[in-house]
Amino acid sequence: MPGARRELRRAFTFYRLIDVDLALRITRLIEAKADWLSAIPATGAPFAGGLRKSLVVGTPYLIIYRVRQTTIGIVRVRHAAEDWR
């Protein structure tokens, strides 16, 4: 999803200014969580409109996604402290 990709790039850009290794670690953790959710999509907590959310452990980020027939569609990648609803 274009919005989720844009938000992932925004997170990387923000943390890169602080520490490149930190930016890479956070990005990799988010990508690994997305892969994990693809394999086991029902693990995220359900909330409004058929969406699910899942915290990316080791980061302050949430992945907000929709379960599809054979995969998931990531709708947002948001910092948990932001207004992500």
Buried (B, 14 or more C-beta within 10 A) or exposed (E): BEEBEEBBEEBBEEBBEEEEEEBEBBBEBBBEBBEBBBEEBEEBEEEEEEBBBBBBEEBEBBBBBBBEEEEBEBBBBBBEEEEBE
